[in-house]
Amino acid sequence: MVIVGLFAVRMMQGRINVTGLMSATPGGRADPERALLLTATLAVAFYYTLKTITTPLSALPEQNGVYAMPDISVDLLTLLGGTQATYLSAKTWRFLLLMGDRDA
């Protein structure tokens, strides 16, 4: 959690450049698929972090004194895969439209 706080502070100070994070072109409007991908990724990361912190060691599999990380559910993997597919589909669609405009 310290890393998240440090990242947020440096981002607000302008020491981490985040321009263009939400749009394909500098100064352009935010792309909805990028917002969806970022939101889903942060939500899954937050959920998994909480799950890791709150799962007791006795509930985790152990092998030679080393504990495994908690399993990630199929629903979360489907969510991440779906948002990735949405992002890539939109990016491909925009590329094909751009290429079609150049041919005309």
Backbone as JSON Lines, residues from 0, in Angstrom:
{"i":0,"aa":"M","n":[0.81,-1.19,0.0],"ca":[0.0,0.0,0.0],"c":[0.86,1.26,0.0]}
{"i":1,"aa":"V","n":[2.08,1.15,0.52],"ca":[2.98,2.28,0.53],"c":[3.34,2.65,-0.91]}
{"i":2,"aa":"I","n":[3.53,1.66,-1.75],"ca":[3.89,1.91,-3.15],"c":[2.77,2.65,-3.86]}
{"i":3,"aa":"V","n":[1.53,2.26,-3.6],"ca":[0.38,2.93,-4.22],"c":[0.34,4.4,-3.78]}
{"i":4,"aa":"G","n":[0.54,4.65,-2.51],"ca":[0.56,6.02,-2.01],"c":[1.69,6.83,-2.6]}
{"i":5,"aa":"L","n":[2.87,6.24,-2.68],"ca":[4.02,6.92,-3.26],"c":[3.78,7.23,-4.74]}
{"i":6,"aa":"F","n":[3.2,6.29,-5.46],"ca":[2.87,6.51,-6.87],"c":[1.87,7.65,-7.01]}
{"i":7,"aa":"A","n":[0.83,7.65,-6.17],"ca":[-0.2,8.69,-6.25],"c":[0.39,10.07,-5.96]}
{"i":8,"aa":"V","n":[1.24,10.18,-4.96],"ca":[1.85,11.46,-4.6],"c":[2.74,11.96,-5.73]}
{"i":9,"aa":"R","n":[3.57,11.09,-6.27],"ca":[4.47,11.51,-7.35],"c":[3.7,11.85,-8.62]}
{"i":10,"aa":"M","n":[2.6,11.16,-8.86],"ca":[1.77,11.46,-10.02],"c":[1.16,12.85,-9.87]}
{"i":11,"aa":"M","n":[0.67,13.18,-8.67],"ca":[0.07,14.5,-8.43],"c":[1.11,15.61,-8.47]}
{"i":12,"aa":"Q","n":[2.33,15.31,-8.1],"ca":[3.41,16.3,-8.15],"c":[3.91,16.54,-9.57]}
{"i":13,"aa":"G","n":[3.53,15.66,-10.49],"ca":[3.98,15.77,-11.87],"c":[5.3,15.08,-12.13]}
{"i":14,"aa":"R","n":[5.8,14.33,-11.17],"ca":[7.07,13.62,-11.35],"c":[6.89,12.34,-12.15]}
{"i":15,"aa":"I","n":[5.65,11.85,-12.25],"ca":[5.33,10.7,-13.1],"c":[4.39,11.22,-14.18]}
{"i":16,"aa":"N","n":[4.81,11.1,-15.43],"ca":[4.05,11.62,-16.55],"c":[2.93,10.64,-16.91]}
{"i":17,"aa":"V","n":[1.69,11.08,-16.8],"ca":[0.54,10.24,-17.14],"c":[-0.28,10.83,-18.28]}
{"i":18,"aa":"T","n":[0.3,11.8,-19.0],"ca":[-0.43,12.36,-20.14],"c":[-0.56,11.28,-21.21]}
{"i":19,"aa":"G","n":[-1.72,11.2,-21.79],"ca":[-1.97,10.2,-22.82],"c":[-2.38,8.85,-22.26]}
{"i":20,"aa":"L","n":[-2.54,8.76,-20.96],"ca":[-2.94,7.48,-20.36],"c":[-4.35,7.08,-20.78]}
{"i":21,"aa":"M","n":[-5.22,8.05,-20.92],"ca":[-6.62,7.75,-21.23],"c":[-7.01,8.03,-22.68]}
{"i":22,"aa":"S","n":[-6.12,8.6,-23.48],"ca":[-6.46,8.89,-24.87],"c":[-5.34,8.43,-25.79]}
{"i":23,"aa":"A","n":[-5.71,8.13,-27.04],"ca":[-4.75,7.65,-28.02],"c":[-3.89,8.78,-28.57]}
{"i":24,"aa":"T","n":[-4.42,10.0,-28.55],"ca":[-3.68,11.14,-29.06],"c":[-3.47,12.16,-27.95]}
{"i":25,"aa":"P","n":[-2.33,12.83,-27.95],"ca":[-2.1,13.85,-26.91],"c":[-3.16,14.95,-26.98]}
{"i":26,"aa":"G","n":[-3.77,15.25,-25.86],"ca":[-4.8,16.28,-25.81],"c":[-6.15,15.82,-26.33]}
{"i":27,"aa":"G","n":[-6.24,14.56,-26.75],"ca":[-7.5,14.04,-27.26],"c":[-8.45,13.67,-26.14]}
{"i":28,"aa":"R","n":[-9.68,13.33,-26.54],"ca":[-10.66,12.96,-25.52],"c":[-10.37,11.54,-25.02]}
{"i":29,"aa":"A","n":[-10.84,11.25,-23.85],"ca":[-10.61,9.94,-23.24],"c":[-11.34,8.86,-24.02]}
{"i":30,"aa":"D","n":[-10.67,7.75,-24.24],"ca":[-11.28,6.62,-24.92],"c":[-12.0,5.76,-23.89]}
{"i":31,"aa":"P","n":[-13.28,5.39,-24.16],"ca":[-14.02,4.61,-23.18],"c":[-13.41,3.24,-22.9]}
{"i":32,"aa":"E","n":[-12.82,2.62,-23.91],"ca":[-12.24,1.29,-23.69],"c":[-11.0,1.37,-22.81]}
{"i":33,"aa":"R","n":[-10.27,2.47,-22.89],"ca":[-9.12,2.64,-21.98],"c":[-9.59,2.85,-20.55]}
{"i":34,"aa":"A","n":[-10.66,3.62,-20.39],"ca":[-11.22,3.83,-19.05],"c":[-11.72,2.51,-18.46]}
{"i":35,"aa":"L","n":[-12.38,1.71,-19.3],"ca":[-12.88,0.4,-18.85],"c":[-11.73,-0.5,-18.44]}
{"i":36,"aa":"L","n":[-10.69,-0.56,-19.26],"ca":[-9.53,-1.41,-18.97],"c":[-8.83,-0.97,-17.69]}
{"i":37,"aa":"L","n":[-8.62,0.32,-17.53],"ca":[-7.95,0.83,-16.32],"c":[-8.79,0.55,-15.08]}
{"i":38,"aa":"T","n":[-10.08,0.81,-15.17],"ca":[-10.97,0.59,-14.03],"c":[-11.01,-0.89,-13.63]}
{"i":39,"aa":"A","n":[-11.17,-1.76,-14.6],"ca":[-11.24,-3.2,-14.31],"c":[-9.92,-3.7,-13.73]}
{"i":40,"aa":"T","n":[-8.8,-3.25,-14.29],"ca":[-7.49,-3.68,-13.8],"c":[-7.27,-3.24,-12.35]}
{"i":41,"aa":"L","n":[-7.59,-1.99,-12.06],"ca":[-7.42,-1.5,-10.69],"c":[-8.37,-2.2,-9.72]}
{"i":42,"aa":"A","n":[-9.6,-2.46,-10.15],"ca":[-10.56,-3.14,-9.28],"c":[-10.1,-4.56,-8.96]}
{"i":43,"aa":"V","n":[-9.65,-5.29,-9.97],"ca":[-9.19,-6.67,-9.75],"c":[-7.93,-6.67,-8.89]}
{"i":44,"aa":"A","n":[-7.01,-5.74,-9.14],"ca":[-5.8,-5.66,-8.33],"c":[-6.12,-5.36,-6.86]}
{"i":45,"aa":"F","n":[-7.06,-4.44,-6.64],"ca":[-7.47,-4.1,-5.28],"c":[-8.13,-5.3,-4.6]}
{"i":46,"aa":"Y","n":[-9.03,-5.98,-5.31],"ca":[-9.71,-7.14,-4.75],"c":[-8.71,-8.25,-4.39]}
{"i":47,"aa":"Y","n":[-7.78,-8.52,-5.3],"ca":[-6.81,-9.6,-5.06],"c":[-5.86,-9.24,-3.91]}
{"i":48,"aa":"T","n":[-5.49,-7.97,-3.82],"ca":[-4.66,-7.54,-2.7],"c":[-5.38,-7.74,-1.38]}
{"i":49,"aa":"L","n":[-6.65,-7.34,-1.33],"ca":[-7.43,-7.56,-0.1],"c":[-7.57,-9.04,0.21]}
{"i":50,"aa":"K","n":[-7.81,-9.84,-0.82],"ca":[-7.94,-11.29,-0.61],"c":[-6.64,-11.87,-0.07]}
{"i":51,"aa":"T","n":[-5.52,-11.41,-0.59],"ca":[-4.22,-11.9,-0.13],"c":[-3.96,-11.51,1.32]}
{"i":52,"aa":"I","n":[-4.32,-10.3,1.67],"ca":[-4.08,-9.81,3.04],"c":[-4.99,-10.51,4.05]}
{"i":53,"aa":"T","n":[-6.25,-10.76,3.66],"ca":[-7.22,-11.29,4.62],"c":[-7.29,-12.81,4.68]}
{"i":54,"aa":"T","n":[-6.66,-13.52,3.75],"ca":[-6.71,-14.98,3.78],"c":[-5.72,-15.49,4.83]}
{"i":55,"aa":"P","n":[-6.21,-16.29,5.78],"ca":[-5.29,-16.83,6.8],"c":[-4.34,-17.86,6.18]}
{"i":56,"aa":"L","n":[-3.14,-17.97,6.74],"ca":[-2.16,-18.91,6.22],"c":[-2.67,-20.35,6.26]}
{"i":57,"aa":"S","n":[-3.5,-20.66,7.24],"ca":[-4.01,-22.03,7.35],"c":[-4.89,-22.41,6.17]}
{"i":58,"aa":"A","n":[-5.42,-21.42,5.44],"ca":[-6.28,-21.71,4.29],"c":[-5.49,-21.84,2.99]}
{"i":59,"aa":"L","n":[-4.19,-21.55,3.03],"ca":[-3.37,-21.61,1.82],"c":[-2.61,-22.93,1.74]}
{"i":60,"aa":"P","n":[-2.42,-23.44,0.53],"ca":[-1.63,-24.67,0.4],"c":[-0.16,-24.39,0.73]}
{"i":61,"aa":"E","n":[0.46,-25.39,1.36],"ca":[1.85,-25.25,1.78],"c":[2.66,-26.4,1.2]}
{"i":62,"aa":"Q","n":[3.87,-26.07,0.72],"ca":[4.77,-27.1,0.23],"c":[6.18,-26.75,0.68]}
{"i":63,"aa":"N","n":[6.77,-27.61,1.49],"ca":[8.12,-27.41,2.02],"c":[8.26,-26.09,2.78]}
{"i":64,"aa":"G","n":[7.24,-25.74,3.53],"ca":[7.28,-24.53,4.34],"c":[7.02,-23.24,3.58]}
{"i":65,"aa":"V","n":[6.67,-23.34,2.3],"ca":[6.39,-22.16,1.48],"c":[4.9,-22.15,1.16]}
{"i":66,"aa":"Y","n":[4.25,-21.02,1.44],"ca":[2.82,-20.9,1.19],"c":[2.57,-20.34,-0.21]}
{"i":67,"aa":"A","n":[1.5,-20.81,-0.83],"ca":[1.12,-20.35,-2.16],"c":[0.24,-19.11,-2.05]}
{"i":68,"aa":"M","n":[0.16,-18.38,-3.12],"ca":[-0.74,-17.23,-3.18],"c":[-2.17,-17.75,-3.32]}
{"i":69,"aa":"P","n":[-3.16,-16.99,-2.9],"ca":[-4.55,-17.41,-3.08],"c":[-4.89,-17.54,-4.57]}
{"i":70,"aa":"D","n":[-5.8,-18.44,-4.86],"ca":[-6.23,-18.62,-6.25],"c":[-7.04,-17.41,-6.69]}
{"i":71,"aa":"I","n":[-6.95,-17.11,-7.98],"ca":[-7.77,-16.05,-8.56],"c":[-8.95,-16.73,-9.23]}
{"i":72,"aa":"S","n":[-10.13,-16.17,-9.05],"ca":[-11.33,-16.83,-9.56],"c":[-11.43,-16.7,-11.08]}
{"i":73,"aa":"V","n":[-12.17,-17.63,-11.66],"ca":[-12.4,-17.63,-13.1],"c":[-13.16,-16.37,-13.51]}
{"i":74,"aa":"D","n":[-14.05,-15.9,-12.65],"ca":[-14.81,-14.68,-12.95],"c":[-13.89,-13.47,-13.13]}
{"i":75,"aa":"L","n":[-12.89,-13.35,-12.26],"ca":[-11.96,-12.23,-12.37],"c":[-11.1,-12.35,-13.62]}
{"i":76,"aa":"L","n":[-10.66,-13.56,-13.93],"ca":[-9.89,-13.76,-15.15],"c":[-10.72,-13.46,-16.39]}
{"i":77,"aa":"T","n":[-12.0,-13.83,-16.34],"ca":[-12.9,-13.52,-17.45],"c":[-13.09,-12.02,-17.6]}
{"i":78,"aa":"L","n":[-13.23,-11.33,-16.48],"ca":[-13.35,-9.88,-16.51],"c":[-12.12,-9.23,-17.13]}
{"i":79,"aa":"L","n":[-10.94,-9.65,-16.7],"ca":[-9.71,-9.08,-17.26],"c":[-9.57,-9.41,-18.74]}
{"i":80,"aa":"G","n":[-9.86,-10.65,-19.11],"ca":[-9.78,-11.05,-20.51],"c":[-10.78,-10.3,-21.38]}
{"i":81,"aa":"G","n":[-11.98,-10.1,-20.85],"ca":[-13.01,-9.38,-21.6],"c":[-12.66,-7.92,-21.82]}
{"i":82,"aa":"T","n":[-12.1,-7.28,-20.81],"ca":[-11.73,-5.89,-20.98],"c":[-10.53,-5.75,-21.91]}
{"i":83,"aa":"Q","n":[-9.61,-6.71,-21.87],"ca":[-8.49,-6.7,-22.82],"c":[-9.0,-6.88,-24.25]}
{"i":84,"aa":"A","n":[-9.94,-7.8,-24.44],"ca":[-10.51,-8.04,-25.77],"c":[-11.25,-6.8,-26.27]}
{"i":85,"aa":"T","n":[-11.97,-6.13,-25.39],"ca":[-12.67,-4.89,-25.77],"c":[-11.67,-3.83,-26.19]}
{"i":86,"aa":"Y","n":[-10.62,-3.66,-25.43],"ca":[-9.6,-2.66,-25.76],"c":[-8.95,-2.96,-27.1]}
{"i":87,"aa":"L","n":[-8.53,-4.21,-27.29],"ca":[-7.87,-4.57,-28.54],"c":[-8.8,-4.48,-29.73]}
{"i":88,"aa":"S","n":[-10.06,-4.83,-29.56],"ca":[-11.04,-4.72,-30.65],"c":[-11.23,-3.26,-31.06]}
{"i":89,"aa":"A","n":[-11.36,-2.38,-30.1],"ca":[-11.54,-0.95,-30.4],"c":[-10.29,-0.38,-31.06]}
{"i":90,"aa":"K","n":[-9.13,-0.8,-30.59],"ca":[-7.88,-0.32,-31.18],"c":[-7.76,-0.8,-32.63]}
{"i":91,"aa":"T","n":[-8.09,-2.05,-32.88],"ca":[-8.06,-2.6,-34.23],"c":[-9.06,-1.88,-35.12]}
{"i":92,"aa":"W","n":[-10.26,-1.64,-34.62],"ca":[-11.3,-0.96,-35.39],"c":[-10.83,0.44,-35.79]}
{"i":93,"aa":"R","n":[-10.24,1.17,-34.85],"ca":[-9.75,2.52,-35.17],"c":[-8.63,2.47,-36.2]}
{"i":94,"aa":"F","n":[-7.75,1.49,-36.09],"ca":[-6.66,1.35,-37.05],"c":[-7.2,1.06,-38.44]}
{"i":95,"aa":"L","n":[-8.18,0.16,-38.53],"ca":[-8.75,-0.17,-39.83],"c":[-9.49,1.03,-40.44]}
{"i":96,"aa":"L","n":[-10.18,1.8,-39.61],"ca":[-10.83,3.01,-40.12],"c":[-9.8,4.01,-40.63]}
{"i":97,"aa":"L","n":[-8.7,4.16,-39.91],"ca":[-7.64,5.07,-40.33],"c":[-7.03,4.61,-41.65]}
{"i":98,"aa":"M","n":[-6.79,3.34,-41.79],"ca":[-6.22,2.81,-43.03],"c":[-7.2,2.97,-44.19]}
{"i":99,"aa":"G","n":[-8.5,2.83,-43.93],"ca":[-9.52,3.02,-44.96],"c":[-9.58,4.46,-45.43]}
{"i":100,"aa":"D","n":[-9.38,5.41,-44.5],"ca":[-9.38,6.83,-44.87],"c":[-8.18,7.19,-45.73]}
{"i":101,"aa":"R","n":[-7.06,6.52,-45.53],"ca":[-5.84,6.8,-46.3],"c":[-5.98,6.29,-47.74]}
{"i":102,"aa":"D","n":[-6.71,5.18,-47.91],"ca":[-6.88,4.61,-49.24],"c":[-7.82,5.42,-50.11]}
{"i":103,"aa":"A","n":[-8.72,6.16,-49.48],"ca":[-9.74,6.91,-50.25],"c":[-9.19,8.14,-50.91]}
